[in-house]
C-alpha cells in the first residue's frame, strides 16, 4: 500500500526525495574529496623527503601551524641560523634557506608568470633534485650575489620552447639573469608545480628582488631517521641561544619534522572536511522538513481512506506503520540515489585530478555509506512520525464524514 501511494504521485515523491538526495550526495562527495586531498598532501609531503626537518619563523602550538603559514610576515629567521645549525650539529647533513615570490619572467617577446625561489646553493643536495642541463649555482656565485638562474623543466619549455636556454638572459622584475641550468621534471609538490618555477641565489633574491634580509623557511637534512627527534631538540636549543630566548614560551620559530607536518595538516584538513560535511548535512534537515510537509498533505488527502480502514478494523498502530513506512521509503530510496550520485561525482573528481597529474586516491569508505543510510533512515523516522501520529489519531467517524 505504501508503494502504491508513492507510485500514485511519482513527481511529488521525487521532488520530496530531492533534498535527501542532495544532502547525502554532498556528504559523500565532501568525505571522499577530503580523503583524496589528504592522500595527495601525504604523498607530496613524503615526496619532499622523509629525513627533512623544516624551520619556519613564528611560534606555534604543539600541533598547530606556525603564524607564518597564515601570511603573517615574521623576520626573525635568517640564513646565518641555517649554517649555525649545520656547523653545530653533526647529525645535519646539509641545510638550505628559502625565500619566494611571484613575478613575470620574460625572454625576448615570451612572458610567463612564474614563482621564483631564492635558495641556497645546497638546495639540490637537501631536496635530492637533479639538473638535466647545465649546472646549479655554486657557493661562490651565491656569495657574490651572481645574477644566474636555474629553470624548472616546464618554465624552460614555456619561455624557450625547443631553443636551448643555456646562456640566455631572462628578466625577473627588470633584473637580468643568465640561465645556467635546467632541472629534471619533478612534478607537483605541496599543491605547487615545482617544474614551473625558477631558482636564483638566495642573496640575489633577497637584495635585488625582495629587499629583505630574513628567510621564509630553512630545511635541514638529517643523516638518519632515528636522529630526527634529537636533531629537532638540538635545533631548538641552537636557535634559542642565537635569538637570546630564555624560555620555551618565547620561541619565535617552529621546528617540525615531516611526520609532525603531516599530523598538523591532517588535523586541519579533518576539521575542514567535517565542518563542510556538517554544512552539507543541513540540506538533510531541509529535506526532512519537506518530507514532513508532504506527509501532512498526504494525510489530509487520505482522511476518508484512513476513516474507512479504521471502520473495518485497522488499529492506530496499523495506520502509524503505514505512514512511517512511506516516509522511510522516501528517505531510503533518496539515500540510495544520493550515495550513488555522490560516488559517481567523487569518481569524476578523482579522474580529473589523476588526469592533471596529481596522486589522488578515490576513497568511498563503508563508514560513509553506513552513515548515509543511518542518517536517511533517521530523517525518515523523525520527520515522518508526526504526520503518521496525526493520521493514527484520527477519529474514524469524523474521517468518514470529511469532505
C-alpha positions, 0 to 999 in steps of 0.5 A, a space after each residue: 500500500 505504501 508503494 502504491 501511494 508513492 507510485 500514485 504521485 511519482 513527481 511529488 515523491 521525487 521532488 520530496 526525495 530531492 533534498 535527501 538526495 542532495 544532502 547525502 550526495 554532498 556528504 559523500 562527495 565532501 568525505 571522499 574529496 577530503 580523503 583524496 586531498 589528504 592522500 595527495 598532501 601525504 604523498 607530496 609531503 613524503 615526496 619532499 623527503 622523509 629525513 627533512 626537518 623544516 624551520 619556519 619563523 613564528 611560534 606555534 602550538 604543539 600541533 598547530 601551524 606556525 603564524 607564518 603559514 597564515 601570511 603573517 610576515 615574521 623576520 626573525 629567521 635568517 640564513 646565518 641560523 641555517 649554517 649555525 645549525 649545520 656547523 653545530 650539529 653533526 647529525 645535519 647533513 646539509 641545510 638550505 634557506 628559502 625565500 619566494 615570490 611571484 613575478 613575470 619572467 620574460 625572454 625576448 617577446 615570451 612572458 610567463 608568470 612564474 614563482 621564483 625561489 631564492 635558495 641556497 646553493 645546497 638546495 639540490 643536495 637537501 631536496 635530492 633534485 637533479 639538473 638535466 642541463 647545465 649546472 646549479 649555482 655554486 657557493 661562490 656565485 651565491 656569495 657574490 650575489 651572481 645574477 644566474 638562474 636555474 629553470 624548472 623543466 616546464 618554465 624552460 619549455 614555456 619561455 624557450 620552447 625547443 631553443 636551448 636556454 643555456 646562456 640566455 638572459 631572462 628578466 625577473 622584475 627588470 633584473 637580468 639573469 643568465 640561465 645556467 641550468 635546467 632541472 629534471 621534471 619533478 612534478 607537483 609538490 605541496 599543491 605547487 608545480 615545482 617544474 614551473 618555477 625558477 631558482 636564483 641565489 638566495 642573496 640575489 633574491 633577497 637584495 635585488 628582488 625582495 629587499 629583505 634580509 630574513 628567510 621564509 623557511 630553512 630545511 635541514 637534512 638529517 643523516 638518519 631517521 632515528 636522529 630526527 627527534 634529537 636533531 629537532 631538540 638540538 635545533 631548538 636549543 641552537 636557535 634559542 641561544 642565537 635569538 637570546 630566548 630564555 624560555 620555551 614560551 618565547 620561541 619565535 620559530 617552529 621546528 617540525 619534522 615531516 611526520 609532525 607536518 603531516 599530523 598538523 595538516 591532517 588535523 586541519 584538513 579533518 576539521 575542514 572536511 567535517 565542518 563542510 560535511 556538517 554544512 552539507 548535512 543541513 540540506 538533510 534537515 531541509 529535506 526532512 522538513 519537506 518530507 514532513 510537509 508532504 506527509 501532512 498533505 498526504 494525510 489530509 488527502 487520505 482522511 476518508 481512506 484512513 476513516 474507512 480502514 479504521 471502520 473495518 478494523 485497522 488499529 492506530 498502530 496499523 495506520 502509524 506503520 503505514 505512514 512511517 513506512 512511506 516516509 522511510 521509503 522516501 528517505 531510503 530510496 533518496 539515500 540510495 540515489 544520493 550515495 550513488 550520485 555522490 560516488 559517481 561525482 567523487 569518481 569524476 573528481 578523482 579522474 580529473 585530478 589523476 588526469 592533471 597529474 596529481 596522486 589522488 586516491 578515490 576513497 568511498 569508505 563503508 563508514 560513509 555509506 553506513 552513515 548515509 543510510 543511518 542518517 536517511 533512515 533517521 530523517 525518515 523516522 523523525 520527520 515522518 512520525 508526526 504526520 503518521 501520529 496525526 493520521 493514527 489519531 484520527 477519529 474514524 467517524 469524523 474521517 468518514 464524514 470529511 469532505 
